[in-house]
Amino acid sequence: VTLVHLDGLSSSDAAALLGWSSVRVKVRAHRSRRKIRSIIEDLLNGRGEEGGA
């Protein structure tokens, strides 16, 4: 997610940098975005983790 969305690299460039296939970069980015979206939705709906370290 960082390389593609924050650093602006293409999936192909990120794949070359990581030594992964372009498909793997796309899949991992998709899964990461989905997880981030879920965490944000939980926080906005009051279901976030309470307490902490």
MIDOLUM-958230 format. One record per residue (C-alpha): chain; x, y, z. Coordinates in steps of 0.2 Angstrom, whole numbers, plus 5000, padded with zeros to 4 digits. Layout:
N
@kette:A	X:X	Y:Y	Z:Z $
...
// end
This chain:
53
@kette:A	X:5000	Y:5000	Z:5000 $
@kette:A	X:5014	Y:5012	Z:5005 $
@kette:A	X:5024	Y:5010	Z:4989 $
@kette:A	X:5009	Y:5010	Z:4977 $
@kette:A	X:4997	Y:5023	Z:4985 $
@kette:A	X:5009	Y:5034	Z:4995 $
@kette:A	X:5025	Y:5033	Z:4985 $
@kette:A	X:5016	Y:5033	Z:4969 $
@kette:A	X:5024	Y:5018	Z:4961 $
@kette:A	X:5016	Y:5008	Z:4948 $
@kette:A	X:5012	Y:4990	Z:4953 $
@kette:A	X:5025	Y:4984	Z:4941 $
@kette:A	X:5038	Y:4996	Z:4949 $
@kette:A	X:5034	Y:4990	Z:4966 $
@kette:A	X:5035	Y:4972	Z:4961 $
@kette:A	X:5052	Y:4975	Z:4954 $
@kette:A	X:5058	Y:4983	Z:4970 $
@kette:A	X:5051	Y:4969	Z:4981 $
@kette:A	X:5055	Y:4955	Z:4970 $
@kette:A	X:5037	Y:4950	Z:4968 $
@kette:A	X:5025	Y:4947	Z:4954 $
@kette:A	X:5014	Y:4962	Z:4949 $
@kette:A	X:4999	Y:4951	Z:4953 $
@kette:A	X:5005	Y:4948	Z:4970 $
@kette:A	X:5008	Y:4967	Z:4973 $
@kette:A	X:4990	Y:4970	Z:4967 $
@kette:A	X:4982	Y:4956	Z:4978 $
@kette:A	X:4992	Y:4962	Z:4994 $
@kette:A	X:4987	Y:4980	Z:4991 $
@kette:A	X:4969	Y:4975	Z:4989 $
@kette:A	X:4969	Y:4965	Z:5005 $
@kette:A	X:4978	Y:4979	Z:5014 $
@kette:A	X:4965	Y:4992	Z:5008 $
@kette:A	X:4951	Y:4981	Z:5013 $
@kette:A	X:4958	Y:4978	Z:5031 $
@kette:A	X:4962	Y:4997	Z:5033 $
@kette:A	X:4944	Y:5001	Z:5027 $
@kette:A	X:4937	Y:4988	Z:5040 $
@kette:A	X:4947	Y:4996	Z:5054 $
@kette:A	X:4942	Y:5013	Z:5050 $
@kette:A	X:4923	Y:5008	Z:5049 $
@kette:A	X:4924	Y:4999	Z:5066 $
@kette:A	X:4932	Y:5015	Z:5073 $
@kette:A	X:4919	Y:5026	Z:5066 $
@kette:A	X:4905	Y:5015	Z:5072 $
@kette:A	X:4912	Y:5014	Z:5090 $
@kette:A	X:4918	Y:4996	Z:5088 $
@kette:A	X:4936	Y:5000	Z:5089 $
@kette:A	X:4948	Y:4992	Z:5102 $
@kette:A	X:4947	Y:5000	Z:5119 $
@kette:A	X:4960	Y:5001	Z:5131 $
@kette:A	X:4978	Y:4997	Z:5124 $
@kette:A	X:4995	Y:4997	Z:5131 $
// end
